[in-house]
Amino acid sequence: MDEPTTYKAAMASTDSKKWLIAMKSEMESMYDNKVRNLVDFPKGTRPIECKWIYKIKIDMDGKIVVYKA
C-alpha cells in the first residue's frame, strides 16, 4: 500500500482510477471554496510550481478508508 510521490507514479499504479477520483474531488473542493483565482502573470515572472501529494487514509483495522490528493 505505497503512496505515489508523483503524478506519473499515481497514474501508473493499480489504483490510478482511485487517485483520479481523489484529484477531481480536491479540485472541486478548491473551486467550491474559492481557494484559487486564475490570473495573468506580469512579463518576466513565472508561477510557483505545485505538485500533487497523495495520501491513503486507513482505519484502526488497517483498511483503506479514503484516497486523498
CHARMM-style PDB file with segment names, atoms N, HN, CA, C and O in Angstrom:
ATOM      1  N   MET     1       0.850  -1.183   0.000  1.00  0.00      PROA
ATOM      2  CA  MET     1       0.000   0.000   0.000  1.00  0.00      PROA
ATOM      3  C   MET     1       0.894   1.245   0.000  1.00  0.00      PROA
ATOM      4  O   MET     1       0.893   2.033   0.945  1.00  0.00      PROA
ATOM      5  N   ASP     2       1.644   1.393  -1.073  1.00  0.00      PROA
ATOM      6  HN  ASP     2       1.644   0.752  -1.841  1.00  0.00      PROA
ATOM      7  CA  ASP     2       2.544   2.540  -1.202  1.00  0.00      PROA
ATOM      8  C   ASP     2       1.800   3.751  -1.734  1.00  0.00      PROA
ATOM      9  O   ASP     2       0.940   3.637  -2.608  1.00  0.00      PROA
ATOM     10  N   GLU     3       2.143   4.905  -1.198  1.00  0.00      PROA
ATOM     11  HN  GLU     3       2.842   4.997  -0.488  1.00  0.00      PROA
ATOM     12  CA  GLU     3       1.589   6.163  -1.691  1.00  0.00      PROA
ATOM     13  C   GLU     3       2.514   6.696  -2.775  1.00  0.00      PROA
ATOM     14  O   GLU     3       3.721   6.802  -2.558  1.00  0.00      PROA
ATOM     15  N   PRO     4       1.970   7.031  -3.934  1.00  0.00      PROA
ATOM     16  CA  PRO     4       2.824   7.557  -5.003  1.00  0.00      PROA
ATOM     17  C   PRO     4       3.392   8.922  -4.624  1.00  0.00      PROA
ATOM     18  O   PRO     4       2.785   9.682  -3.869  1.00  0.00      PROA
ATOM     19  N   THR     5       4.562   9.209  -5.166  1.00  0.00      PROA
ATOM     20  HN  THR     5       5.055   8.592  -5.779  1.00  0.00      PROA
ATOM     21  CA  THR     5       5.203  10.501  -4.874  1.00  0.00      PROA
ATOM     22  C   THR     5       5.122  11.461  -6.052  1.00  0.00      PROA
ATOM     23  O   THR     5       5.485  12.630  -5.926  1.00  0.00      PROA
ATOM     24  N   THR     6       4.648  10.975  -7.197  1.00  0.00      PROA
ATOM     25  HN  THR     6       4.354  10.025  -7.299  1.00  0.00      PROA
ATOM     26  CA  THR     6       4.498  11.829  -8.370  1.00  0.00      PROA
ATOM     27  C   THR     6       3.186  11.504  -9.073  1.00  0.00      PROA
ATOM     28  O   THR     6       2.589  10.452  -8.849  1.00  0.00      PROA
ATOM     29  N   TYR     7       2.752  12.425  -9.923  1.00  0.00      PROA
ATOM     30  HN  TYR     7       3.237  13.280 -10.104  1.00  0.00      PROA
ATOM     31  CA  TYR     7       1.551  12.193 -10.730  1.00  0.00      PROA
ATOM     32  C   TYR     7       1.762  10.977 -11.624  1.00  0.00      PROA
ATOM     33  O   TYR     7       0.876  10.133 -11.760  1.00  0.00      PROA
ATOM     34  N   LYS     8       2.933  10.896 -12.226  1.00  0.00      PROA
ATOM     35  HN  LYS     8       3.653  11.582 -12.116  1.00  0.00      PROA
ATOM     36  CA  LYS     8       3.241   9.777 -13.120  1.00  0.00      PROA
ATOM     37  C   LYS     8       3.128   8.445 -12.379  1.00  0.00      PROA
ATOM     38  O   LYS     8       2.578   7.481 -12.912  1.00  0.00      PROA
ATOM     39  N   ALA     9       3.642   8.391 -11.162  1.00  0.00      PROA
ATOM     40  HN  ALA     9       4.089   9.174 -10.729  1.00  0.00      PROA
ATOM     41  CA  ALA     9       3.557   7.162 -10.366  1.00  0.00      PROA
ATOM     42  C   ALA     9       2.112   6.846  -9.999  1.00  0.00      PROA
ATOM     43  O   ALA     9       1.716   5.680  -9.991  1.00  0.00      PROA
ATOM     44  N   ALA    10       1.322   7.872  -9.696  1.00  0.00      PROA
ATOM     45  HN  ALA    10       1.644   8.819  -9.702  1.00  0.00      PROA
ATOM     46  CA  ALA    10      -0.089   7.659  -9.355  1.00  0.00      PROA
ATOM     47  C   ALA    10      -0.840   7.086 -10.546  1.00  0.00      PROA
ATOM     48  O   ALA    10      -1.676   6.196 -10.389  1.00  0.00      PROA
ATOM     49  N   MET    11      -0.541   7.597 -11.743  1.00  0.00      PROA
ATOM     50  HN  MET    11       0.138   8.320 -11.871  1.00  0.00      PROA
ATOM     51  CA  MET    11      -1.234   7.126 -12.942  1.00  0.00      PROA
ATOM     52  C   MET    11      -0.760   5.738 -13.381  1.00  0.00      PROA
ATOM     53  O   MET    11      -1.482   5.031 -14.084  1.00  0.00      PROA
ATOM     54  N   ALA    12       0.442   5.350 -12.972  1.00  0.00      PROA
ATOM     55  HN  ALA    12       1.029   5.924 -12.401  1.00  0.00      PROA
ATOM     56  CA  ALA    12       0.971   4.027 -13.312  1.00  0.00      PROA
ATOM     57  C   ALA    12       0.565   2.965 -12.294  1.00  0.00      PROA
ATOM     58  O   ALA    12       0.742   1.772 -12.542  1.00  0.00      PROA
ATOM     59  N   SER    13       0.022   3.386 -11.154  1.00  0.00      PROA
ATOM     60  HN  SER    13      -0.122   4.354 -10.952  1.00  0.00      PROA
ATOM     61  CA  SER    13      -0.333   2.430 -10.105  1.00  0.00      PROA
ATOM     62  C   SER    13      -1.622   1.689 -10.446  1.00  0.00      PROA
ATOM     63  O   SER    13      -2.391   2.111 -11.310  1.00  0.00      PROA
ATOM     64  N   THR    14      -1.838   0.587  -9.756  1.00  0.00      PROA
ATOM     65  HN  THR    14      -1.214   0.244  -9.054  1.00  0.00      PROA
ATOM     66  CA  THR    14      -3.072  -0.183  -9.963  1.00  0.00      PROA
ATOM     67  C   THR    14      -4.289   0.570  -9.444  1.00  0.00      PROA
ATOM     68  O   THR    14      -5.422   0.244  -9.798  1.00  0.00      PROA
ATOM     69  N   ASP    15      -4.059   1.574  -8.608  1.00  0.00      PROA
ATOM     70  HN  ASP    15      -3.139   1.838  -8.321  1.00  0.00      PROA
ATOM     71  CA  ASP    15      -5.149   2.382  -8.044  1.00  0.00      PROA
ATOM     72  C   ASP    15      -5.317   3.707  -8.778  1.00  0.00      PROA
ATOM     73  O   ASP    15      -5.844   4.659  -8.203  1.00  0.00      PROA
ATOM     74  N   SER    16      -4.888   3.791 -10.022  1.00  0.00      PROA
ATOM     75  HN  SER    16      -4.461   3.017 -10.490  1.00  0.00      PROA
ATOM     76  CA  SER    16      -4.914   5.066 -10.747  1.00  0.00      PROA
ATOM     77  C   SER    16      -6.314   5.670 -10.818  1.00  0.00      PROA
ATOM     78  O   SER    16      -6.460   6.888 -10.716  1.00  0.00      PROA
ATOM     79  N   LYS    17      -7.335   4.852 -10.989  1.00  0.00      PROA
ATOM     80  HN  LYS    17      -7.216   3.863 -11.072  1.00  0.00      PROA
ATOM     81  CA  LYS    17      -8.703   5.386 -11.048  1.00  0.00      PROA
ATOM     82  C   LYS    17      -9.095   6.027  -9.721  1.00  0.00      PROA
ATOM     83  O   LYS    17      -9.773   7.054  -9.704  1.00  0.00      PROA
ATOM     84  N   LYS    18      -8.674   5.430  -8.617  1.00  0.00      PROA
ATOM     85  HN  LYS    18      -8.123   4.595  -8.631  1.00  0.00      PROA
ATOM     86  CA  LYS    18      -8.985   5.994  -7.296  1.00  0.00      PROA
ATOM     87  C   LYS    18      -8.238   7.307  -7.085  1.00  0.00      PROA
ATOM     88  O   LYS    18      -8.771   8.240  -6.485  1.00  0.00      PROA
ATOM     89  N   TRP    19      -6.993   7.377  -7.584  1.00  0.00      PROA
ATOM     90  HN  TRP    19      -6.560   6.619  -8.071  1.00  0.00      PROA
ATOM     91  CA  TRP    19      -6.240   8.626  -7.466  1.00  0.00      PROA
ATOM     92  C   TRP    19      -6.860   9.720  -8.318  1.00  0.00      PROA
ATOM     93  O   TRP    19      -6.894  10.877  -7.900  1.00  0.00      PROA
ATOM     94  N   LEU    20      -7.353   9.378  -9.507  1.00  0.00      PROA
ATOM     95  HN  LEU    20      -7.326   8.437  -9.846  1.00  0.00      PROA
ATOM     96  CA  LEU    20      -8.025  10.370 -10.354  1.00  0.00      PROA
ATOM     97  C   LEU    20      -9.278  10.907  -9.673  1.00  0.00      PROA
ATOM     98  O   LEU    20      -9.553  12.106  -9.730  1.00  0.00      PROA
ATOM     99  N   ILE    21     -10.031  10.029  -9.034  1.00  0.00      PROA
ATOM    100  HN  ILE    21      -9.808   9.056  -8.988  1.00  0.00      PROA
ATOM    101  CA  ILE    21     -11.229  10.455  -8.301  1.00  0.00      PROA
ATOM    102  C   ILE    21     -10.835  11.386  -7.160  1.00  0.00      PROA
ATOM    103  O   ILE    21     -11.497  12.398  -6.928  1.00  0.00      PROA
ATOM    104  N   ALA    22      -9.761  11.050  -6.445  1.00  0.00      PROA
ATOM    105  HN  ALA    22      -9.224  10.228  -6.634  1.00  0.00      PROA
ATOM    106  CA  ALA    22      -9.295  11.884  -5.333  1.00  0.00      PROA
ATOM    107  C   ALA    22      -8.855  13.262  -5.828  1.00  0.00      PROA
ATOM    108  O   ALA    22      -9.153  14.272  -5.191  1.00  0.00      PROA
ATOM    109  N   MET    23      -8.149  13.310  -6.958  1.00  0.00      PROA
ATOM    110  HN  MET    23      -7.907  12.490  -7.476  1.00  0.00      PROA
ATOM    111  CA  MET    23      -7.704  14.597  -7.508  1.00  0.00      PROA
ATOM    112  C   MET    23      -8.891  15.432  -7.972  1.00  0.00      PROA
ATOM    113  O   MET    23      -8.928  16.641  -7.746  1.00  0.00      PROA
ATOM    114  N   LYS    24      -9.856  14.794  -8.618  1.00  0.00      PROA
ATOM    115  HN  LYS    24      -9.825  13.812  -8.803  1.00  0.00      PROA
ATOM    116  CA  LYS    24     -11.051  15.514  -9.065  1.00  0.00      PROA
ATOM    117  C   LYS    24     -11.808  16.080  -7.867  1.00  0.00      PROA
ATOM    118  O   LYS    24     -12.272  17.219  -7.903  1.00  0.00      PROA
ATOM    119  N   SER    25     -11.930  15.288  -6.815  1.00  0.00      PROA
ATOM    120  HN  SER    25     -11.553  14.363  -6.786  1.00  0.00      PROA
ATOM    121  CA  SER    25     -12.616  15.747  -5.606  1.00  0.00      PROA
ATOM    122  C   SER    25     -11.914  16.959  -4.996  1.00  0.00      PROA
ATOM    123  O   SER    25     -12.567  17.911  -4.567  1.00  0.00      PROA
ATOM    124  N   GLU    26     -10.586  16.919  -4.961  1.00  0.00      PROA
ATOM    125  HN  GLU    26     -10.056  16.146  -5.310  1.00  0.00      PROA
ATOM    126  CA  GLU    26      -9.815  18.038  -4.404  1.00  0.00      PROA
ATOM    127  C   GLU    26      -9.979  19.294  -5.255  1.00  0.00      PROA
ATOM    128  O   GLU    26     -10.141  20.388  -4.715  1.00  0.00      PROA
ATOM    129  N   MET    27      -9.939  19.150  -6.570  1.00  0.00      PROA
ATOM    130  HN  MET    27      -9.808  18.261  -7.009  1.00  0.00      PROA
ATOM    131  CA  MET    27     -10.122  20.302  -7.453  1.00  0.00      PROA
ATOM    132  C   MET    27     -11.523  20.898  -7.292  1.00  0.00      PROA
ATOM    133  O   MET    27     -11.677  22.119  -7.265  1.00  0.00      PROA
ATOM    134  N   GLU    28     -12.536  20.049  -7.187  1.00  0.00      PROA
ATOM    135  HN  GLU    28     -12.412  19.057  -7.209  1.00  0.00      PROA
ATOM    136  CA  GLU    28     -13.905  20.531  -6.988  1.00  0.00      PROA
ATOM    137  C   GLU    28     -14.032  21.258  -5.655  1.00  0.00      PROA
ATOM    138  O   GLU    28     -14.708  22.283  -5.566  1.00  0.00      PROA
ATOM    139  N   SER    29     -13.388  20.734  -4.625  1.00  0.00      PROA
ATOM    140  HN  SER    29     -12.838  19.901  -4.697  1.00  0.00      PROA
ATOM    141  CA  SER    29     -13.416  21.374  -3.309  1.00  0.00      PROA
ATOM    142  C   SER    29     -12.761  22.752  -3.360  1.00  0.00      PROA
ATOM    143  O   SER    29     -13.290  23.709  -2.794  1.00  0.00      PROA
ATOM    144  N   MET    30     -11.613  22.861  -4.034  1.00  0.00      PROA
ATOM    145  HN  MET    30     -11.183  22.084  -4.493  1.00  0.00      PROA
ATOM    146  CA  MET    30     -10.947  24.160  -4.152  1.00  0.00      PROA
ATOM    147  C   MET    30     -11.813  25.143  -4.931  1.00  0.00      PROA
ATOM    148  O   MET    30     -11.877  26.322  -4.583  1.00  0.00      PROA
ATOM    149  N   TYR    31     -12.474  24.672  -5.976  1.00  0.00      PROA
ATOM    150  HN  TYR    31     -12.422  23.714  -6.259  1.00  0.00      PROA
ATOM    151  CA  TYR    31     -13.360  25.531  -6.764  1.00  0.00      PROA
ATOM    152  C   TYR    31     -14.548  25.984  -5.917  1.00  0.00      PROA
ATOM    153  O   TYR    31     -14.871  27.172  -5.884  1.00  0.00      PROA
ATOM    154  N   ASP    32     -15.198  25.041  -5.231  1.00  0.00      PROA
ATOM    155  HN  ASP    32     -14.936  24.077  -5.257  1.00  0.00      PROA
ATOM    156  CA  ASP    32     -16.370  25.361  -4.413  1.00  0.00      PROA
ATOM    157  C   ASP    32     -16.049  26.346  -3.291  1.00  0.00      PROA
ATOM    158  O   ASP    32     -16.876  27.191  -2.949  1.00  0.00      PROA
ATOM    159  N   ASN    33     -14.850  26.237  -2.722  1.00  0.00      PROA
ATOM    160  HN  ASN    33     -14.179  25.550  -3.000  1.00  0.00      PROA
ATOM    161  CA  ASN    33     -14.453  27.097  -1.605  1.00  0.00      PROA
ATOM    162  C   ASN    33     -13.708  28.350  -2.052  1.00  0.00      PROA
ATOM    163  O   ASN    33     -13.197  29.108  -1.229  1.00  0.00      PROA
ATOM    164  N   LYS    34     -13.653  28.559  -3.376  1.00  0.00      PROA
ATOM    165  HN  LYS    34     -14.068  27.943  -4.046  1.00  0.00      PROA
ATOM    166  CA  LYS    34     -12.996  29.742  -3.947  1.00  0.00      PROA
ATOM    167  C   LYS    34     -11.578  29.935  -3.395  1.00  0.00      PROA
ATOM    168  O   LYS    34     -11.193  31.032  -2.990  1.00  0.00      PROA
ATOM    169  N   VAL    35     -10.814  28.834  -3.391  1.00  0.00      PROA
ATOM    170  HN  VAL    35     -11.127  27.943  -3.720  1.00  0.00      PROA
ATOM    171  CA  VAL    35      -9.463  28.836  -2.843  1.00  0.00      PROA
ATOM    172  C   VAL    35      -8.464  29.495  -3.786  1.00  0.00      PROA
ATOM    173  O   VAL    35      -7.447  30.029  -3.343  1.00  0.00      PROA
ATOM    174  N   ARG    36      -8.749  29.459  -5.070  1.00  0.00      PROA
ATOM    175  HN  ARG    36      -9.576  29.026  -5.429  1.00  0.00      PROA
ATOM    176  CA  ARG    36      -7.766  29.972  -6.026  1.00  0.00      PROA
ATOM    177  C   ARG    36      -8.426  30.846  -7.075  1.00  0.00      PROA
ATOM    178  O   ARG    36      -9.628  30.749  -7.324  1.00  0.00      PROA
ATOM    179  N   ASN    37      -7.620  31.698  -7.684  1.00  0.00      PROA
ATOM    180  HN  ASN    37      -6.643  31.776  -7.482  1.00  0.00      PROA
ATOM    181  CA  ASN    37      -8.047  32.540  -8.800  1.00  0.00      PROA
ATOM    182  C   ASN    37      -7.028  32.395  -9.916  1.00  0.00      PROA
ATOM    183  O   ASN    37      -5.824  32.365  -9.661  1.00  0.00      PROA
ATOM    184  N   LEU    38      -7.494  32.307 -11.132  1.00  0.00      PROA
ATOM    185  HN  LEU    38      -8.472  32.332 -11.339  1.00  0.00      PROA
ATOM    186  CA  LEU    38      -6.585  32.307 -12.267  1.00  0.00      PROA
ATOM    187  C   LEU    38      -6.304  33.755 -12.649  1.00  0.00      PROA
ATOM    188  O   LEU    38      -7.226  34.552 -12.819  1.00  0.00      PROA
ATOM    189  N   VAL    39      -5.033  34.084 -12.779  1.00  0.00      PROA
ATOM    190  HN  VAL    39      -4.284  33.436 -12.640  1.00  0.00      PROA
ATOM    191  CA  VAL    39      -4.638  35.453 -13.109  1.00  0.00      PROA
ATOM    192  C   VAL    39      -3.575  35.426 -14.199  1.00  0.00      PROA
ATOM    193  O   VAL    39      -2.914  34.409 -14.410  1.00  0.00      PROA
ATOM    194  N   ASP    40      -3.417  36.550 -14.887  1.00  0.00      PROA
ATOM    195  HN  ASP    40      -3.954  37.376 -14.716  1.00  0.00      PROA
ATOM    196  CA  ASP    40      -2.334  36.703 -15.855  1.00  0.00      PROA
ATOM    197  C   ASP    40      -1.074  37.112 -15.101  1.00  0.00      PROA
ATOM    198  O   ASP    40      -1.133  37.899 -14.156  1.00  0.00      PROA
ATOM    199  N   PHE    41       0.059  36.574 -15.523  1.00  0.00      PROA
ATOM    200  HN  PHE    41       0.107  35.934 -16.291  1.00  0.00      PROA
ATOM    201  CA  PHE    41       1.319  36.911 -14.877  1.00  0.00      PROA
ATOM    202  C   PHE    41       1.978  38.072 -15.595  1.00  0.00      PROA
ATOM    203  O   PHE    41       1.948  38.140 -16.824  1.00  0.00      PROA
ATOM    204  N   PRO    42       2.575  38.987 -14.840  1.00  0.00      PROA
ATOM    205  CA  PRO    42       3.324  40.071 -15.471  1.00  0.00      PROA
ATOM    206  C   PRO    42       4.501  39.497 -16.263  1.00  0.00      PROA
ATOM    207  O   PRO    42       5.020  38.431 -15.930  1.00  0.00      PROA
ATOM    208  N   LYS    43       4.912  40.204 -17.301  1.00  0.00      PROA
ATOM    209  HN  LYS    43       4.490  41.069 -17.571  1.00  0.00      PROA
ATOM    210  CA  LYS    43       6.052  39.752 -18.100  1.00  0.00      PROA
ATOM    211  C   LYS    43       7.282  39.613 -17.218  1.00  0.00      PROA
ATOM    212  O   LYS    43       7.516  40.421 -16.319  1.00  0.00      PROA
ATOM    213  N   GLY    44       8.058  38.582 -17.488  1.00  0.00      PROA
ATOM    214  HN  GLY    44       7.868  37.926 -18.218  1.00  0.00      PROA
ATOM    215  CA  GLY    44       9.295  38.360 -16.743  1.00  0.00      PROA
ATOM    216  C   GLY    44       9.109  37.597 -15.444  1.00  0.00      PROA
ATOM    217  O   GLY    44      10.074  37.392 -14.709  1.00  0.00      PROA
ATOM    218  N   THR    45       7.891  37.173 -15.147  1.00  0.00      PROA
ATOM    219  HN  THR    45       7.107  37.340 -15.744  1.00  0.00      PROA
ATOM    220  CA  THR    45       7.666  36.407 -13.920  1.00  0.00      PROA
ATOM    221  C   THR    45       7.229  34.992 -14.277  1.00  0.00      PROA
ATOM    222  O   THR    45       6.766  34.728 -15.386  1.00  0.00      PROA
ATOM    223  N   ARG    46       7.387  34.099 -13.323  1.00  0.00      PROA
ATOM    224  HN  ARG    46       7.763  34.313 -12.422  1.00  0.00      PROA
ATOM    225  CA  ARG    46       6.960  32.715 -13.503  1.00  0.00      PROA
ATOM    226  C   ARG    46       6.098  32.311 -12.309  1.00  0.00      PROA
ATOM    227  O   ARG    46       6.329  32.765 -11.188  1.00  0.00      PROA
ATOM    228  N   PRO    47       5.120  31.468 -12.551  1.00  0.00      PROA
ATOM    229  CA  PRO    47       4.302  30.997 -11.428  1.00  0.00      PROA
ATOM    230  C   PRO    47       5.098  30.037 -10.547  1.00  0.00      PROA
ATOM    231  O   PRO    47       6.050  29.400 -10.997  1.00  0.00      PROA
ATOM    232  N   ILE    48       4.694  29.950  -9.306  1.00  0.00      PROA
ATOM    233  HN  ILE    48       3.920  30.467  -8.941  1.00  0.00      PROA
ATOM    234  CA  ILE    48       5.284  28.973  -8.396  1.00  0.00      PROA
ATOM    235  C   ILE    48       4.733  27.606  -8.779  1.00  0.00      PROA
ATOM    236  O   ILE    48       3.528  27.446  -8.976  1.00  0.00      PROA
ATOM    237  N   GLU    49       5.608  26.639  -8.882  1.00  0.00      PROA
ATOM    238  HN  GLU    49       6.586  26.769  -8.722  1.00  0.00      PROA
ATOM    239  CA  GLU    49       5.161  25.299  -9.240  1.00  0.00      PROA
ATOM    240  C   GLU    49       4.474  24.634  -8.052  1.00  0.00      PROA
ATOM    241  O   GLU    49       4.730  24.961  -6.894  1.00  0.00      PROA
ATOM    242  N   CYS    50       3.608  23.705  -8.373  1.00  0.00      PROA
ATOM    243  HN  CYS    50       3.400  23.439  -9.314  1.00  0.00      PROA
ATOM    244  CA  CYS    50       2.962  22.927  -7.319  1.00  0.00      PROA
ATOM    245  C   CYS    50       2.943  21.468  -7.752  1.00  0.00      PROA
ATOM    246  O   CYS    50       3.206  21.155  -8.913  1.00  0.00      PROA
ATOM    247  N   LYS    51       2.637  20.594  -6.833  1.00  0.00      PROA
ATOM    248  HN  LYS    51       2.423  20.848  -5.890  1.00  0.00      PROA
ATOM    249  CA  LYS    51       2.557  19.182  -7.173  1.00  0.00      PROA
ATOM    250  C   LYS    51       1.517  18.516  -6.294  1.00  0.00      PROA
ATOM    251  O   LYS    51       1.176  19.011  -5.219  1.00  0.00      PROA
ATOM    252  N   TRP    52       1.027  17.404  -6.763  1.00  0.00      PROA
ATOM    253  HN  TRP    52       1.304  17.003  -7.636  1.00  0.00      PROA
ATOM    254  CA  TRP    52       0.062  16.636  -6.001  1.00  0.00      PROA
ATOM    255  C   TRP    52       0.770  15.867  -4.894  1.00  0.00      PROA
ATOM    256  O   TRP    52       1.874  15.354  -5.076  1.00  0.00      PROA
ATOM    257  N   ILE    53       0.107  15.802  -3.744  1.00  0.00      PROA
ATOM    258  HN  ILE    53      -0.790  16.219  -3.596  1.00  0.00      PROA
ATOM    259  CA  ILE    53       0.555  14.971  -2.631  1.00  0.00      PROA
ATOM    260  C   ILE    53      -0.514  13.907  -2.442  1.00  0.00      PROA
ATOM    261  O   ILE    53      -1.697  14.226  -2.325  1.00  0.00      PROA
ATOM    262  N   TYR    54      -0.111  12.670  -2.412  1.00  0.00      PROA
ATOM    263  HN  TYR    54       0.851  12.411  -2.507  1.00  0.00      PROA
ATOM    264  CA  TYR    54      -1.056  11.559  -2.321  1.00  0.00      PROA
ATOM    265  C   TYR    54      -0.948  10.879  -0.963  1.00  0.00      PROA
ATOM    266  O   TYR    54       0.148  10.556  -0.505  1.00  0.00      PROA
ATOM    267  N   LYS    55      -2.097  10.665  -0.322  1.00  0.00      PROA
ATOM    268  HN  LYS    55      -2.987  10.927  -0.694  1.00  0.00      PROA
ATOM    269  CA  LYS    55      -2.141  10.002   0.980  1.00  0.00      PROA
ATOM    270  C   LYS    55      -3.264   8.980   0.996  1.00  0.00      PROA
ATOM    271  O   LYS    55      -4.337   9.207   0.437  1.00  0.00      PROA
ATOM    272  N   ILE    56      -3.003   7.862   1.638  1.00  0.00      PROA
ATOM    273  HN  ILE    56      -2.131   7.678   2.092  1.00  0.00      PROA
ATOM    274  CA  ILE    56      -4.026   6.844   1.844  1.00  0.00      PROA
ATOM    275  C   ILE    56      -4.397   6.885   3.318  1.00  0.00      PROA
ATOM    276  O   ILE    56      -3.544   6.695   4.185  1.00  0.00      PROA
ATOM    277  N   LYS    57      -5.662   7.131   3.600  1.00  0.00      PROA
ATOM    278  HN  LYS    57      -6.355   7.285   2.896  1.00  0.00      PROA
ATOM    279  CA  LYS    57      -6.149   7.156   4.978  1.00  0.00      PROA
ATOM    280  C   LYS    57      -6.660   5.759   5.321  1.00  0.00      PROA
ATOM    281  O   LYS    57      -7.427   5.166   4.562  1.00  0.00      PROA
ATOM    282  N   ILE    58      -6.230   5.244   6.464  1.00  0.00      PROA
ATOM    283  HN  ILE    58      -5.607   5.726   7.080  1.00  0.00      PROA
ATOM    284  CA  ILE    58      -6.657   3.914   6.884  1.00  0.00      PROA
ATOM    285  C   ILE    58      -7.351   3.985   8.238  1.00  0.00      PROA
ATOM    286  O   ILE    58      -7.135   4.918   9.012  1.00  0.00      PROA
ATOM    287  N   ASP    59      -8.189   2.985   8.514  1.00  0.00      PROA
ATOM    288  HN  ASP    59      -8.364   2.227   7.885  1.00  0.00      PROA
ATOM    289  CA  ASP    59      -8.882   2.950   9.798  1.00  0.00      PROA
ATOM    290  C   ASP    59      -8.054   2.159  10.816  1.00  0.00      PROA
ATOM    291  O   ASP    59      -6.926   1.756  10.531  1.00  0.00      PROA
ATOM    292  N   MET    60      -8.616   1.946  11.980  1.00  0.00      PROA
ATOM    293  HN  MET    60      -9.532   2.273  12.211  1.00  0.00      PROA
ATOM    294  CA  MET    60      -7.912   1.262  13.065  1.00  0.00      PROA
ATOM    295  C   MET    60      -7.562  -0.185  12.707  1.00  0.00      PROA
ATOM    296  O   MET    60      -6.616  -0.750  13.255  1.00  0.00      PROA
ATOM    297  N   ASP    61      -8.319  -0.779  11.796  1.00  0.00      PROA
ATOM    298  HN  ASP    61      -9.088  -0.321  11.351  1.00  0.00      PROA
ATOM    299  CA  ASP    61      -8.077  -2.168  11.395  1.00  0.00      PROA
ATOM    300  C   ASP    61      -7.108  -2.275  10.223  1.00  0.00      PROA
ATOM    301  O   ASP    61      -6.818  -3.378   9.760  1.00  0.00      PROA
ATOM    302  N   GLY    62      -6.610  -1.151   9.743  1.00  0.00      PROA
ATOM    303  HN  GLY    62      -6.845  -0.255  10.119  1.00  0.00      PROA
ATOM    304  CA  GLY    62      -5.683  -1.144   8.626  1.00  0.00      PROA
ATOM    305  C   GLY    62      -6.350  -1.180   7.268  1.00  0.00      PROA
ATOM    306  O   GLY    62      -5.681  -1.360   6.251  1.00  0.00      PROA
ATOM    307  N   LYS    63      -7.665  -1.010   7.241  1.00  0.00      PROA
ATOM    308  HN  LYS    63      -8.208  -0.863   8.068  1.00  0.00      PROA
ATOM    309  CA  LYS    63      -8.397  -0.994   5.976  1.00  0.00      PROA
ATOM    310  C   LYS    63      -8.366   0.415   5.386  1.00  0.00      PROA
ATOM    311  O   LYS    63      -8.428   1.408   6.111  1.00  0.00      PROA
ATOM    312  N   ILE    64      -8.268   0.482   4.064  1.00  0.00      PROA
ATOM    313  HN  ILE    64      -8.217  -0.324   3.475  1.00  0.00      PROA
ATOM    314  CA  ILE    64      -8.251   1.777   3.385  1.00  0.00      PROA
ATOM    315  C   ILE    64      -9.620   2.428   3.509  1.00  0.00      PROA
ATOM    316  O   ILE    64     -10.642   1.830   3.173  1.00  0.00      PROA
ATOM    317  N   VAL    65      -9.621   3.665   3.999  1.00  0.00      PROA
ATOM    318  HN  VAL    65      -8.791   4.151   4.272  1.00  0.00      PROA
ATOM    319  CA  VAL    65     -10.859   4.423   4.162  1.00  0.00      PROA
ATOM    320  C   VAL    65     -11.046   5.381   2.995  1.00  0.00      PROA
ATOM    321  O   VAL    65     -12.139   5.488   2.439  1.00  0.00      PROA
ATOM    322  N   VAL    66      -9.970   6.080   2.624  1.00  0.00      PROA
ATOM    323  HN  VAL    66      -9.082   5.993   3.075  1.00  0.00      PROA
ATOM    324  CA  VAL    66     -10.087   7.081   1.561  1.00  0.00      PROA
ATOM    325  C   VAL    66      -8.718   7.346   0.934  1.00  0.00      PROA
ATOM    326  O   VAL    66      -7.680   7.251   1.590  1.00  0.00      PROA
ATOM    327  N   TYR    67      -8.752   7.675  -0.335  1.00  0.00      PROA
ATOM    328  HN  TYR    67      -9.595   7.752  -0.867  1.00  0.00      PROA
ATOM    329  CA  TYR    67      -7.571   8.134  -1.061  1.00  0.00      PROA
ATOM    330  C   TYR    67      -7.652   9.656  -1.109  1.00  0.00      PROA
ATOM    331  O   TYR    67      -8.661  10.210  -1.546  1.00  0.00      PROA
ATOM    332  N   LYS    68      -6.596  10.335  -0.661  1.00  0.00      PROA
ATOM    333  HN  LYS    68      -5.777   9.885  -0.305  1.00  0.00      PROA
ATOM    334  CA  LYS    68      -6.570  11.798  -0.634  1.00  0.00      PROA
ATOM    335  C   LYS    68      -5.499  12.304  -1.589  1.00  0.00      PROA
ATOM    336  O   LYS    68      -4.411  11.738  -1.694  1.00  0.00      PROA
ATOM    337  N   ALA    69      -5.835  13.377  -2.274  1.00  0.00      PROA
ATOM    338  HN  ALA    69      -6.719  13.837  -2.188  1.00  0.00      PROA
ATOM    339  CA  ALA    69      -4.858  14.017  -3.160  1.00  0.00      PROA
ATOM    340  C   ALA    69      -4.884  15.506  -2.897  1.00  0.00      PROA
ATOM    341  OT1 ALA    69      -4.142  16.258  -3.529  1.00  0.00      PROA
TER     342      ALA     69
END
